[in-house]
């Protein structure tokens, strides 16, 4: 059963687990489990996703229960009327806070085909704000230093580009731990060995937007759980 964070006659929000795709795609043709299908079967109604979460990312995922609400909510997400907050464990110690204002090439579902047909995909403006919540230093040599540093960040994507947070953190040389595409394999393997954690350490923990029908602020929360929560707790103990 998918944990339901909120439901009325028009909107339903769940806490998506890491590793679950939102819907079928060309890149995962052989997968059989999708959030859309599971939630539809669980509540007995068609559901319409209004935004994305990467497969490896857990947290708040919002669906509409009819096409009209899907269009309205989709416009809210596209128009930056939704505030989202993420947590991530990253390599290194970034500054205490900052902004990453860095345009990103567009990624489509058929990204491999697009890259063959377009030498330079169009750039899209992208802005991420971040705040450092905690720092850790583990007594293990991974790169050229005798210890390895990590940090827990709070992230707020102002724009909504695909893989924005993962690509932005790579851009400032603080990739997210567990990211097989944009991260560092040696650090990912260290977390697998130390904590048994094989997931992307990125979670959408809070979301806030005005309900389209009455304008009341809808606040949704999904604190880290499972492997993510265990890693944060163990890092705090090991680095105390």
C-alpha positions in Angstrom: 0.0 0.0 0.0 1.3 3.5 -0.9 1.2 5.9 2.1 -1.5 8.5 1.4 -0.5 12.0 2.7 -3.7 13.8 1.6 -6.9 13.1 -0.3 -10.1 14.9 -1.2 -12.4 14.6 -4.2 -9.9 16.3 -6.5 -6.4 15.7 -5.3 -4.4 12.8 -3.7 -0.8 12.9 -2.5 1.4 10.0 -1.6 4.8 9.3 -0.1 6.5 7.7 -3.0 9.2 5.2 -2.0 12.6 5.3 -3.7 12.9 2.9 -6.6 9.4 3.3 -7.8 8.7 4.8 -11.2 5.9 7.3 -11.5 4.6 5.9 -14.8 5.8 3.8 -17.7 8.5 5.2 -20.0 10.6 4.1 -23.0 13.6 3.8 -20.7 11.9 1.3 -18.4 9.8 -0.8 -20.8 10.3 -4.0 -18.8 9.1 -2.6 -15.4 5.8 -3.8 -14.1 5.2 -1.6 -11.1 4.4 2.1 -11.4 3.0 4.6 -8.9 0.1 5.5 -11.2 -1.0 1.9 -11.5 -0.5 1.1 -7.8 -2.4 4.1 -6.6 -5.2 3.6 -9.1 -5.7 0.0 -7.9 -5.4 1.1 -4.3 -8.1 3.8 -4.3 -10.2 2.4 -7.2 -10.0 5.6 -9.4 -8.0 6.9 -12.3 -5.2 9.2 -11.2 -3.3 11.8 -13.1 0.3 12.7 -12.1 0.9 16.5 -12.2 4.7 16.5 -11.6 7.7 14.2 -11.6 9.9 12.5 -9.1 12.9 10.6 -10.3 12.8 6.9 -9.8 15.4 7.0 -7.1 13.9 10.0 -5.3 11.4 9.4 -2.5 8.8 11.8 -1.0 5.7 13.9 -1.8 4.1 13.0 -5.1 0.8 14.7 -6.1 -1.9 13.4 -8.4 -5.2 14.9 -9.7 -8.3 12.8 -9.8 -9.8 14.3 -13.0 -8.3 15.8 -16.2 -9.4 19.3 -15.4 -7.7 19.4 -12.0 -4.6 17.8 -13.7 -4.4 20.7 -16.1 -4.8 23.3 -13.3 -2.2 21.7 -11.0 0.1 21.1 -13.9 0.0 24.9 -14.7 0.7 25.7 -11.0 3.8 23.5 -11.0 5.0 24.9 -14.3 4.3 28.4 -13.2 6.4 28.1 -10.0 3.4 28.5 -7.8 4.4 25.4 -5.8 7.1 25.5 -3.1 9.1 22.3 -2.7 11.7 21.3 -0.2 14.1 18.4 -0.5 16.8 16.9 1.7 20.0 15.4 0.2 23.2 14.0 1.5 26.1 15.3 -0.7 29.8 14.8 -1.1 31.9 17.5 0.5 31.1 20.6 2.6 29.3 23.2 0.6 29.0 26.8 1.9 26.4 27.3 4.6 23.9 28.6 2.0 23.7 29.7 -1.5 22.0 29.7 -4.9 22.9 27.6 -8.0 21.8 29.7 -11.0 22.9 27.5 -13.9 21.0 26.9 -17.1 20.6 23.2 -18.0 20.2 21.4 -21.3 16.7 20.1 -21.9 16.3 16.3 -21.2 13.4 14.5 -22.9 12.1 11.0 -22.3 13.8 9.9 -25.4 17.0 11.5 -24.3 19.4 9.1 -26.1 17.6 9.7 -29.4 17.6 13.5 -28.8 21.3 13.5 -28.1 22.0 11.8 -31.4 19.8 14.2 -33.4 20.8 17.4 -31.6 24.4 18.3 -31.0 23.4 21.1 -28.6 20.1 20.6 -26.8 18.4 23.9 -25.9 19.4 25.4 -22.5 16.7 26.2 -19.9 17.0 28.6 -17.0 17.4 26.7 -13.7 17.7 28.0 -10.2 18.2 26.1 -6.9 18.5 27.5 -3.4 20.2 25.4 -0.7 21.0 25.5 3.0 23.5 23.3 4.8 21.9 21.6 7.8 24.8 19.4 9.0 28.3 18.3 8.1 30.0 14.9 8.6 33.6 13.6 8.3 34.2 9.9 8.1 37.7 8.3 8.8 37.9 6.6 5.4 40.1 7.5 2.4 38.0 7.6 -0.8 39.7 10.3 -2.9 43.2 11.7 -2.2 42.4 12.8 1.3 42.6 10.6 4.5 39.0 11.3 5.4 35.8 11.7 3.5 33.4 14.7 4.0 29.7 14.8 3.5 26.8 17.2 4.2 23.0 17.2 4.7 21.4 19.9 2.6 18.0 21.4 2.4 17.2 22.2 -1.3 14.6 24.4 -2.8 14.2 24.1 -6.6 12.8 27.4 -7.8 12.5 26.1 -11.4 11.5 22.6 -12.2 13.9 21.2 -14.8 14.3 17.5 -15.2 17.0 16.1 -12.8 17.7 19.7 -11.8 18.8 19.0 -8.2 21.1 16.2 -9.2 22.6 18.1 -12.1 23.0 21.3 -10.1 24.7 19.6 -7.2 27.1 17.9 -9.7 27.8 21.4 -11.2 29.0 22.8 -7.9 31.1 19.6 -7.3 28.9 18.3 -4.4 27.1 15.4 -6.1 24.3 13.6 -4.2 25.4 10.3 -2.6 23.9 7.3 -4.4 23.5 9.1 -7.7 24.7 6.5 -10.3 24.4 9.0 -13.2 25.7 12.3 -11.8 27.5 11.2 -8.7 30.8 9.6 -7.7 30.9 5.8 -7.7 33.5 5.5 -5.0 31.5 7.5 -2.5 28.3 5.6 -3.5 30.1 2.3 -2.8 31.4 3.6 0.6 27.8 4.2 1.7 26.8 0.8 0.5 29.6 -0.8 2.5 29.2 1.3 5.7 25.4 1.6 5.8 24.0 -1.0 3.4 22.4 2.0 1.5 22.0 1.6 -2.2 19.5 4.3 -2.9 19.8 7.9 -4.0 19.9 10.1 -0.9 17.4 12.6 -2.2 13.9 13.1 -0.9 11.1 15.6 -1.4 10.1 16.1 2.2 7.6 19.0 1.9 5.4 20.7 -0.6 3.1 23.7 -0.3 0.6 25.2 -2.8 -2.8 26.8 -2.9 -5.7 24.4 -3.4 -7.2 25.4 -6.8 -10.8 25.3 -5.5 -10.7 27.3 -2.3 -7.3 29.0 -2.3 -6.4 27.5 1.1 -2.7 26.6 1.5 -2.2 22.9 1.3 1.0 21.7 3.1 2.2 18.2 2.6 5.1 16.6 4.5 7.0 13.3 4.1 9.9 13.1 6.5 12.8 10.8 5.4 12.2 7.2 6.4 13.8 3.8 5.9 17.3 3.7 4.5 17.5 7.5 4.2 16.5 8.1 7.9 18.9 5.4 9.0 21.8 6.9 7.2 21.2 10.4 8.6 21.0 8.9 12.1 24.1 6.8 11.7 26.1 9.7 10.3 25.1 11.9 13.2 26.2 9.2 15.7 29.5 8.4 13.9 30.5 12.1 13.6 29.3 13.2 17.1 
